[in-house]
């Protein structure tokens, strides 16, 4: 695409259409942009638009489109075409920083993100002047520019907070510190001075405080991995100023908004984070400053109101206290009983209260409430922080703290009992207090794993939790119901099994509650209980114990999906999946209605898939229905195909990218249920599966390969007779996959199925070409993964067509090639093969080469006979060689940036491991002994003399063991 006005105009029109709410206009426009994004100059056209367009909406749209384009395409993935040409890359890097700094804030943010995505790949090696260009802008004195630089630096450096330590990382951080630490410190000091100069100018203070927040965030990122020498030397400057900012209160910076945190709150919360980092990681160096920070933060907590805008500040301040009270050499600060009482009374209890804002979220923004409360993304909530502080204090003062709180819990419960309908929040706080007191260690998978001995959890459960859940109306006191259900969920390992069994019908009943939080918690609690393990790793709750509840459980779960706001509730769908998995054949009578409801849901969500977890569990549930029913009645597969194929066809025709990999997996499962023939409905689809466009998307590759394998396993002869013209297409897919380091193993899966199942005559004409392709790849880029797959393939070929056929095909490509492959690949590398079935294939293949290939006995190949036998005994007896050369690292498909529908494997569509030599050979060691015996009968004396002169003693000993076990001897 040229940089012309006409192209700019076209692009403007299409960008406008992508904002249209009507999918009939929006979708084609998105498809058009997708089709041109590979063209040269496309990103430069977007940058020109966001700089020069007269319409603000187009500028913003161009900036977002540009950022997403960079996210999808900037990383260069090995074996895949470079999606952005070099000249565009150079032009982008040359122009983006000045453009970002001169753009309005809304666009600046998008470009700043784009710079950090590019920086993640190219900085510092391929973009060495980025830092200098940024630091130089500090001198401009223009805070719009300075904040642009700080924002970009923050998005570039914040990854230091969660990167693993490595030399590469240290080198990069050192380079950044050398260039950035001093200018940042000078900017910090200058900004603080400007704050006092402009103390009465509200608009100036807003800009300056935005800078201070970014500077404080950068301080956190640059100090996270280790304490840099520069910051240690300048600790006085930073800590004194941080301390004075914590105690600062400027009326001009106070906001009237009760919800949104103002600049002052954001700055103070970041400083609390910075102080907590130093208190935790660099406590020795930070010791002189700690007491004044504790005092300042304590005062902050006691004087800050309950409004939502202070939540982040209060939670970070409490987290600071929590991190300090856990350190052994700070414990003297908290030892005094009065201090503990004061902390409990003034900090913990007030911040555990259920506020009006929480009640609002519970009712009107349930998804966010659940995410925070259940999934632990409530890191910045007051309750979570107060809970962490209780845990921290219990580390050294468990007895006194439990004593203080028991009093509070009892008085709260008494208040509740006086007038439940008015005082229910007291009980809510009491339950929360008990939970935070009792839980010492917790995991997502097992709930609480370690509990406070001083709290009787079962007694509390029976007296205070169960009565709420047993009440006749499921809709009264929804918050307390949710608390009670969460209590069961968290303490499921501490409460005895009989109490859990009493709870199950109560939980099933609460699936009918109108409150989204309550029915979601009920579904989640059931799902967690169903995954608990008892003795012998069996599920704690058995299908027999669930028998009386099957019908009501399934009815209520599916009914819960019809509540407003829960039509795509992932917790309910996960509970459906887990119920199927636990109940197994008890669900068969309900399958007709269940599968109808699942397919209707599938059809509805395929119109606009937006909840990946929900969709995943829905497909898992479909797979379970198929597996459980067809295990009892294989004939039932037809009725599933009837129910599902209409929806599947629609998904494939509309190219619903998110669902296509799932559809292929379910189809594989269905096809594998057929015994030995392929129904015509599948054959009609076969040619479409070979279309190159389907194979372009990485997420389609694993399920498509499996589906083609199912076609080959069930109907190779049908393909050979009715679709022989498609065999070149099948091999074309293999050729594409084998060329990619990331997908070559998938190519081998396909090739192995072709060799194993297709009638030999149907692939005769292609065999030599297949081997030539494999050798070309071996020459160009030999990786451990490729070698392992290659070894399995040639041994499978040998098992299928015979050792002589293998030797002949190698030597027809190039004389003496067979010997080279044995000497250079099979003998030295066979130890790398992993997996039981793979090792067995190789063992049987090598045994055939040793005992059924005449040239091995009487040509120049004979010298390789003993080394090959030695390698085979090594494969049996030595540990697997799992070393991988340093220069080899495979990029994980899941790792590539951008929204690529990655392949998500369905656990319940799993494929049974298939053993192609299972029928023929049970024990490969005994098979070797029997085959050697047969060979020695055919040429007496030869085998024994070779063994006695050349095989090493240890290998000979193993071999004698095999011969004994097989009850044969060599002649």
N, C-alpha and C positions, 0 to 999 in steps of 0.2 A: 504494500500500500504506500503510495507516495504521500509526502507531507503537503497535500494540496487543500485548497479551500473546499473543493467538492467533497473530498473525503471527510473533512472536518464537519461539513454539513450533514453528510450521511450518518456519521457517528452520532452527532447531536440528536438526530431524529430517532435513531435506534435506542439511545440512552433514555430518551423521554418515554419511549414505549415500554422500557423495562420497569417503569414506575407505575404503569397502568394496572389498576386492580383486576381488570378483566383478563383471565388467563389466555383467552384466544388471541389477545394482542400481545400480552407479556411474553408468553412462551416462545413464539417465533422470534421475537426480538432477542431473547436470551440465546436461542439457538444460533442466530446470525452472529452475535458477538463471539460465541464459542467457536464458530467456524472461521472467523478472521483473526482470532488471537494469535495464531501461529505466524501471521504475516510480518515481514520486516516493517519497522516504523510504527506498528500498532501502539506500543506503549508510549512512543514519543507523541503520537497524535493525542492520546489521552492527556499527557502532560501539557501539551499546547492548549487543549480545551480548558483544563482546569486553571490555566494561567490567563487565557484571553477571552473565554466565553463571557458574554454580557449577562447571561442568566445565572443567578446564584445556584439554583437547583441543579443546573447542568454541571457547574463547577464541583458541587459536593458529590453528585452522582459519579462524575469522572474520577474524583479522588478515591471514592470507595471501590469503584471498578478496578482502578489501577492497583490499589493495595491488594485486592483479592487475586488479581492477575499475577502479581509478584509472589504472593503466598503459594499459588499453585505451581508456578513455573520456574522460579529462580534457581531452586536447587538443581544441580546437575546430577542425574542418577546414572550410575554406571550401566552400560548396555542399552540405555534409552537415548533417543535423540535429544540433543540440546534444544530446549523449546524456545530460547531467546537468542537471537543471533548476536555475535560478539560486538558488532558495531553498536547495536541497541544497548547492550550492557554498558559499554564505555560511555555512551551519551547519557544514559540514565544516571550513572554515578557522577558524571561531571556536572549535571544540572540540578540534581534533586535537593542538595543541601540549601543552596541559595533560594531555590523555589519554595522549599518548605519554610524558610525563615521569613520570606516576604509575603506568605499567604495568611489569610485570616485564620483565627484559631481553629475553627471547625475543620478546615482543610489541613491545617498544620498537623493536627492530631493524626489524620490518615497517612500523611506523607512521613511523619515521624515513625509510625508503625512500619511503613514500607522500608524505611532506612534500616530499622532494627532487624527486619527479616533478611535484607540484603547483607547487613553487617554480620548476622549469625553465620552466613556462608563465607563471606569474602573478607571480613575484618579479622586480623590485621594483614594477612599475606597479600590478598588481592586488592586491598583498599587502604594502602599504608597512609595516605594523606588525610583520611577522614578525621582523625583526632585533631591534627594541627588545624585543619579547616574549622573545626568546631571551637577549639580553644581560642583561636584568634578572634572569634566573634564576641568573646567576653569583653573585649576592649571597646566594643561599639557604644556601650552606655545605654543602648536602647533595650529596655527590658522585654519588649515583645520578641526581639531577636534572641536575647539571653534565655528567656523561658523556653523558646523553641529548641535551643541547644540543650538546655537542661532536660527537657522532656525526652528528646531523642537519646541523650546519654542514659537517662533512666531506663528507657525501654531496651537499650543495648546491654547495659551492665546488670540488669536485675536477674539475668540468668545465673550470675555468679552465686546467687543465693541457693540454687539447688543443683549445681553441677557437681559431679564427682571430682575429687582431687585428682589432678594429673599434671605431669610436667608441662604439657601444652597449655593447660589452664593457668598454671603459675606464671609461665612466660608471658601470656597475654595480660594477666592482671598486673604484672610488674611493668609492662610497657604502658598500660593505662595509668598506673600510679605515677610513673615518672613524668608523664606528660600532663596529667590531670589533677593530681592531688594538691599541688601548690596553687595553681590558678583557682581551684575550687575553694580552697581555704581563704585566699585573698578575696574572692567574690563574696564568701560568707561574711567576712569581717566588714567589707564595704557595704553589703546589704543591711547588716545590723545598724551600722552608723546612719545609713539613709533612713532607716525606720525611726531613729530618734529625731533626725532632722525634720522628717515629714510627719511627726507624731500627730499632727492635727489635720492631715490631708487624707480624707477617707479613700479617694480613688487611687492615690499613690500607694497607700498602705496595702490596698488589695493586690496590686501588682507585685509589690515587694514580698508580701506574705506568700503569694503563689510561688515565688522563687525560693523562699526559705523552705517551703514544704518539699520541693523537688531536691533542694540541696540536702535536706535531712534524709530523704529516701536514698540519694546517691551515697551518703555517708554509710548507711546501713549495708548497701550492696557491696561497697568497696572494702568494708571491714568484716564481711561475713565469713570468708574462708579462713582468714587468719588476721592477727593484729599487725597491720603494716607499720614498719619502722617510722614512716613519716607521721602517721596519725598518733603513734605512741609519743613521739617528740612534741607533737602539737596538741596533746590531750588537754592541756590547760585551756588553750584558746577555745576548743570545741566544747568542752564540758562546762566551762564557766558560762559561755553564751547559751548553751542548751538550758542550763539551770535557770538563767535569768528569763529566758523565753517561757519556761514552764510557769514561772510565777507572775508573768506579765498579764495585765488585764487592761485592754484599751477599749473604752466604750464604743469607739468608732467601728471596731471589728465585730461587735456583737450583732447577732442577727435576730429578727423577730420570728423567723421560721422555726417551728418546733420540730419539724421532721428532718430537715437537711442540715448536716453538720457544716458549720462555718469554717473559714480559713484558720481561725485561732484554734478551734477544736482539732482540726485535722493536723495542724502543726504539733500541738501538744501530744496527740496520740502517737505520732511518728517518733517524737522525742522519747516517750515512754518505751516504745519498741527498741530504740537505740540504746537506752539505758539498760533494758532487760538483756539485750545482746551482750553488752559489756559485763553485766553482773554475772551472766551465765558462763561466758567463754573466757573472759580476761579478768577474772575477779581480783587477781593479785594486783594488776596495774590499776584497776578501777577503785580499789579499796579506799584511797583517800577521799574520793568523791561520793562514795556510796551513801553515807549517813545523810548528807544534805539532799540527795535525790529521794531517799526514803521519806524524809520530812516533807519535802515539796509535794511528792505524789500523794502522801497521806492527806495533806491539807486539801489537795485538789479533790480527792475522793469525798471528803467530808463536806465540801462546800458546793459540789456539783449537783444540779437538779436531776429530776427523773425523766426529763424530756428525751424523746427519741434522738434528737440531734447530738446528745452527749454519749450515745451508746458506745461508739467506737473508742472514744477517749476513756470512758469509765472502764470498758473491758480491757483495753491495753494497760491502763493504770493498775487494775487488779492483777493482770497477768504478770506485771513487773513484780508486784508483791509476792505472787505465787512463786516466781522463779527465784526470788531472794530467800524466801523462808525455807526452801528445800535444801539450800547449801549449808553444810555442817558449820562452816565458820561464821555464818551470819545468825545462827540460831539464838545467840544471846539477845538479839534485838527483840525476840518475840517471847522470851521465856516467862516474863512476868504475867501472872494470871489476869491482872487488870488490862494489860495490853491485849491478851487473847480475847477477853470479854468485849473490849472496846471494838476490836476488829470484827468479831462476830455480830455485834449489835449495830455498828455504824456502817459496815461495808457489806458483810455477807447477806444478812437477812434482808435489808432494804433492796438489794439487787437481785433477790430471788423472787420478788413479788411479781405476780402476773398483772401487767399494767393494761390500761385501756388499749394501748397500741398493740399489745400482744393479742388481746381479745379480738381486735379488728382484723389482724392478720389471720387468726384462727378461722374467722367466719368468712372473710372476703378474699383472702389471698392464701388459700389453704396450701397451694403447691409450694409456695415459698416457705410457709410455716413448717411443712413436712420436711422440706429439704434442710432447713436449719436444724430442726429438732431431731429428726431421725438419722440423717446422713452425716451429722457432725459438721455440716458446713456452717454451724452457728459459732464459728471461732470468734466472731466479733459481737456475740450477744453477751449481755450482762450476766445472764444466768449461767452460761457456759464458763465464763471467767470466774464467777463466784464459786462454782462447783470445783474448778481447778484449784482455787485458793484453799478450799476445804481440804482437798486431797493433799496439797502441799503442806498444810499445817499438821495434818494427821501423821505425816511422816515422822515427826519428832514428838508431837503432843497429842497422840490419838486419844488417850484417856481424858484429859481435861477438855478437849474440843468436843468429844462425844457427850461428855457431861453437860457442857454449856448448852449444846444444841438439843439434847433430850428435853430439857426444860422448855425450850422454844416450841418443839414439836408438840409436846403435850398441851401447852396453852393454846396453840393454833387449832388443834383438834377440838379442844373444849369450846373455843369460839364458834367453830363450825357447827358443833352439836347444838348450840343455843338456837341458831336460826340458819339452817342449811341454805335456804334459797337466797339469803342475803350474804351470808359469810362463806360461800363456797370457795372463794379465792384463798382463804386461810388454809383450807385443806389442801388445795393445790400446792401452796408453798411448802406445807408440811411434807407432802409426798416427795417434792423435789429435794427438800433437805435430807430426808431419809436416804433417797437415792444417792445423793452426792456424798453423804457420810459413809454409806455402806460400800460404795464401789471403789476399790483400790486400783484394779486393773481391768481393762475392758477391751474386747476386740469385736469387730463387725461380725465375725463369723460365729463366735461362741457367746456373745453377750459378756456379762461380768465373769472374769476368770479368777478374781481374788477379792474376797469380801472382808469387811471389818467384823471381827469376831464379836464386838460389843453390841451389834445391832441384831435383834432376832427377826430375820426377814420373813420366815414362814408365819410367825405370830402376827406381824404387821399385815401380811397378805390376807390372812383369814379374817382378822378383825376390821380392817379398814379398806381393803381393796375389793374383796369378793362381794360384800354387801352392795356396793355401787353397781357392780356388773350383774348382780342377780335381780336388780329392781325391775319391775314389770315393764316400765317404759324405756325403750332404748334411746329415746331422744331427749330425755331431761339431763341437765348438767353435762353437756357434751365434753367440756374440758376435763371434768373429773373422770369421765368414761375413758377419754384418750389417755389420761394419766395412768389409770388402772391397767389398761391394755399394755401400755409401754412398760409398766412395772413387771408384768408377766414376761414380756419380751426380754427385758434386761436381765432379770434374775432367774431366767429359765433353768440355769444350772444349779441354783441354790434351793429353789422350791422343789419339794419332793414330787415324784412322778404322779402320785394319786391326786395331788392338788392340780397338776397340769391337766389330767384327764377330766377333772371336774370343770376346769376352765374351758375346755374345747367347745362344748355346746354353747357356752356363754359367748365365746368369740364368734361362733357361727351366727348366733343371733344378732350380734352387733354389726354383721355385714349389712344388715337392713337399715342401719342408722342413716338418717338424712345427712348428717354432718360428714363432709368429705374426709375430714381428718379422722373421725371415728371409724368409718368403714374401711379407710385405707389402713389404719393401724391394725384393725382386726384382721384384715387380709395378710398384712405383713407378719403379725404375730403367729398366725396359723402356719404360714410358709416357714418361719424360723423353727417352730416346734416340730414340723414335719421333717426338718433336716437334722434334728438332734440324733446323736448316735448312742446306743446303749451298749450292752455286752456284745462281744464278737463283731463289733462294727456294724451290727444291724441297726435299723432305725429304732429309736427309743419307743416311738409310738407305732404300733403295728397296724396293718390293714384290718386285722380282725377286730382290734379295739375301735377302729373307726367305722366298722360295718353299720352300726345303727344310724350313723349320721350321713352316709354317702349322699342320699338323695337331697337332703336339706342343704348340705354343704355345696353341692354343685348348683342347686337352684339359686341359693343366695349369692354365690360368687358371680354367676352370670347376670343375676338381677342387679347386682351392685354396679355392673358396667353400664346400666341404663340410667343411673343417676346423673343429673346435670353436673358437668365438671369432672365426671369420672369415666367418660366414654373411652378414653385411652389411658386408663390408670395402670401404670406398669406394675404396681404392687399387687393389684387384683389379678392381672394376667400371670404374674409370677406365681401367685398362690394357686391359680388354676393348673399351671404346669406342674407344680410340686404335688398337688393333690393327685393328679393323674399318675405321677411317678410313684407315689406311695401306695395308692389304692389298686393299681394294676388291673387285673381282670374284673374287679368289682365295678369298674365303670362301664363295662361292655353294654349292659342293658340301656345305658343312657347315651351311648355314642350317636345314634341317629340324630337326636335333638342337639347334642353338643356340637357335632360337626357342622350342622346347619348354621348354628349361631356363630361358630368360628369363621365359616366361609363368608357369611354376611358381613362380619366385622372386617375380614380381610378385604372384601370388595370396597367397603366404605373407606378404610384408611388408605387403600392404594391410590385413592384420588389425590391425596396430599399427605404423604408419609412425613410425620413430624416428630414422632417419639421413638427413637431407635430401640430403646430397651423394651418398650411395649411390643413393638413389631417382632423383636427377636423372640420374646417369650411366647408370642402368639404362634409363630412358626414351630417353636419347640413343642407347643401343646398339640398342634396338628400332627407332628411326627409321632408323638406319644400315642395319640388316638390310633394312628395307622399301625404302629408296632404292636400295641397291646391287642387290638382286634385281630390283626392278621396272624399273630402268633397262635391265637385260639382257632381262627378260621381263615386259612390262606385265601379262600375263594372271595373273601370280602374286599379284596383289593380293588375289584371292579367298581364297587359302589363308591369307594373313595375317589377313584379317578373320575367317575361321573360327577361327583359333588365338586371336585376341585378344578377340573380342566377348563371349565368355562372362565373361571376367574383367572387362572394362570394364563390362558390365551390373551385375555384382556391386558394383563400386566405386561406380557411380552410385546404385544402390539403397540401399547402406549409407551413402551420403553421406560417403565418405572425403575430407574437404575438401582434404587435402594433395595428393591425386592427381587430383582432378577437372580442374584446369587442364591437367595433362599429358595426360589422356585426350582432352580436346577437341583438343589440338594433334596427337596421333597420328591421331585420326579425320579431322582436316582433311587431313593428309598422305595418308591412304588415299583419301579422297574425291576429292582432286585428281588421284589416279592414274587414276581412271575417266575415260573420254573424254567422252561427251556425255549420260550418263544417270545418274539416281540410283537405286541399287538399293533395293528395297522396305524392306530392313532399316534403311536410313537414314531413309526417309520416315516409318517408324513412330516414330522418335525425334524427328522435327522439332517436333511440338507441345510436347514436354517442354522443348525448348531455349528456349521463349519464356516459361517460367514466371518470374514476377517474383522468386521467392525465389533463383533461381540468379544473378540480376543484382545482388543485394544485396551480394555479396562482390566486393570490388574485384579480387581475384586472378583471378576468372573472366572478367572483361570482355574483355581482349585475345584470349584463345584462343576465347571464344564468338563474338566478332564475326568472327574469321577463319573459324570453322566455318560460321557463317551465310553468309559470303561464298562459301565453297566450295559450299554448297547452291545459292546463286543462280547461280554461274558454271556449275555442272554441270546444273542442272535447273530453271531459272526457269520453263520452260513447264509442267513437271510440277506445280510449286507453283501456277502460275496456274490449271491445269485441275483438279488433284486436291485442292488445299488452299487454294482462294481465300479460305475463311473465316479463314485464318490471317494474311492480309496485314495486317489491322488490328493483330494482335498484333506483327507484325514492325515496323510503324510505331510501335507503342507503345514498343518497345525503343529505336528511334531517338529518340523524344520524351524518354525518360528520360535517355539519354546526352547529348543536346544541351543539357540543362538544367544539366549539371555542367561547371565549368571544367576539371576534371581529365580528364574523359572525352569532351569534345565531339568531339575528333578521331576517336574510335572511332565515334561516331554518324555522322559524315560518311563514314567508310569504308563503313559499312553502307548509308547512303543512296546513295552513288555506285554501289555494286553493284546496288542496286534499280533505279536509273535506267538503268544500262548494260545489265542483263540481262533485267529483267522485260518481258514483252510490254506495249507502251504502253497498250493498252486496259485491262489489269488494274490499272493504277495511276491511270488518268484521274481517277476521282472523288476521289482523295486529293491530287492535285498542288497545288491552290491552298492547301489546309490546311498542306501541308509548308512552302510559302513563307511563309505567315503566321507559323508557329512560328519560322522562322529570323529573320524581321524582329523578332518580339517579343524574341528573345534579343539581337539586335543593339542594340535600344533599351535593354534592361535592363543588359546588361554586355558591352561590346564589348572583346574582348582580341585581341592580335596573332595568337595561334594560331587563334582563331575566324575572323578576317578571312581568313587564308591559306586555311583549309579552305573557307570560304564562296566565295572566288573560284574555287577549283578546281571546286567543285560547280556554280556557275552556268555556267562555261564547258563543263563536261562535259554539262550539260543542253542547252546550245546546240549542241554537237557531235551529240548524240543526236537531238534533236527539231527542230533548226533555229533560226536566229536570230530568225525571225519569231515562232515559238512562245514564245521567251523574252520578247520585247518584249510580246507579247499577254498573257502570264500576269502580268507585272509591272503592266501598265496596267489589268488587270482588277481588281487588288487596290485600286489607287488611281490615278486619272488622273495622267499624267506621271511615274509612279514609275520607269519605265525610265530616263528622263533623270537622275533623282536618283541612281539606283544607279551609272550610268556616271560621273557628275560627282563624287559624294561617296565612292564606294568603288573602282570599277574603276580609274579614271585615277590617283588619288593613291596607291593602295595596291598596285598590281600588282607593283611592284618588290620587295615583301616575299616573294613566292612563292618557295619553294626546292624543289630536287629536279628532276632532268632531266625525268621523266615529267610532274610537276605543271606545270612551265613549258611543256612542249609542249602539254598539254591547253589551258592558258590561251591560248597563241599561236594554236592552231587555232580556239578559241572566239571570240577577239577578231577574227580574220580573217573569220570568218563574219558577225559583227555588222557589220564594215566593208563587206563585199562582197555579203552575201546578205540584207540587211534593208532593204527599200525605204524605211521611214520614216526611216532614217538619211540618205537622200539628199534627201528633199523635205518635211520637217516642221521644227518648231523643234529637233528633235534634230540637224539638220545641223551646227549650230555645234560639236557635240561630236566631229564626225568626225575633224578634224585632231588635236585633243588626244588622242583615243583611239589614232590611228595613231602619234603621237609616243610615247605610253606603251608601245605594243607594241614599237616599235624600241628603246626604253629597256630593255624586258624582255630583248630579244636582246643588247644591247650593253653596258648599264651593269652594274656589280657589284651583287650582291644587297644589298638594304637589310635588314640584320639587327638594326637597333636595336629595342629593346623599351622601352616607357615604364617609368620608375622604379617606378611603383606596382604594376606587374604582376610577380608572382613566383608560379610554379606550385609547389604543394606536391607533392613527389615521393611517389607512393604508397608506395614502399619506406621513406619516412621516417617514416610515421606510427607512433606507438609501439604496443606491444602485439603479441600474436601473431596477426597476420592472415595467412592464407596468402597471401603476396604472389605475384604472377605471376612465374614463372621461365621465361624463354624458352628453348626447346630449340634449340640451334644447328643440329642436323641435321634439325629439322622445318621449317627455314626456308622461306619462301614465295618463289617466283620473283617478281621485280618484273614487274608486269603493265602493259602499255601499251595503254590502250583505243583510242588513235588510230594505233597502229603500222601496222595494215593499210592505213589510209587515207592517212597522211601520213608520209613519211620525213623530209624536211627542212622544218621549219616556215617558214624564211626563203624558200625557193623556192616553197613553197605560197602564201605571202603574195603574192609577185610574180605567180604564175600567176593567183591570184584577182583581183588588181587589174587585170591585163590583161583578164580576162574581163569585169569590171565596166566597164572603159573602152570595151570593144567595144560593150557594151549602151548606154552613154550617152556617146558620144564627146565629148571636150573638157572634160567636167565635172571628171573626176578630176585632169587635168593642171592646170587653172586653180586648183583648190583647193590643190594641192601647191605651185605656184609662188608663190602669194600668201601662204600661211600657215605652211608647214612650215619649221622652222629648218634652217639650212644643213648642219649636221653630220648631222642625221637624214636629210636629202635625199640626202646623199652615200652614207650606208649603204644607203638604199633603191635608189639607182642600181646599187650593187654587187649587190643581190639580183636586180634585173631582168636585169643582165648575166649573172649565174650561171645564171638560168633561161632565158636566150636569148629574152626577150620584151620588148616595149616597150609604152608606154601611148599610146592614141590621143587 
